[in-house]
Amino acid sequence: MVDVQLIQKQTRLLNQRNLFNIPSMNWLKLVNESQLEEIQNNSFNPTIKGVVLFKHSTRCSISSMALSRFERGWSLDQEKAPAYYLDLLNYRPISSLIADKFAVEHESPQVLVIKDGKCIYHASHSDINVADIEKALNS
């Protein structure tokens, strides 16, 4: 069962953090279509475990909760697993391209792990779990 009060509290905290520009994670911002080609190419790099894409709707409290849980649990650095953040409200067409390019139906929130040019893991909503993502990156 979803705890609405908890979600609202986490959303307020996330919004507060953003208002005061308190860094939460060193995200790479996904803001243009050409970055998808770069992401796919980088996913072949043997020195990285995979590329992580996090698709977030800034108006959705469930998405804010999933983002907050992800950020609190994430421990890998950008050199081992580059993590990209996509603001769905401002860059929705990029999400559609991600769905087409990696053959994964669009959801929000959603996380994808790209390795060797393919999506090797994806999850959405409450199924977004850092431990599972790290397992996929280490497989």
Secondary structure, DSSP 8 states (H G I E B T S, - for coil): ---HHHHHHHHHHHHHHHHTT------EE--STHHHHHHHHHTT-TTSS-EEEEEE-TT-HHHHHHHHHHHHH----TTTS-EEEEETTT-HHHHHHHHHHHT----SSEEEEEETTEEEEEEEGGG--HHHHHHHHH-
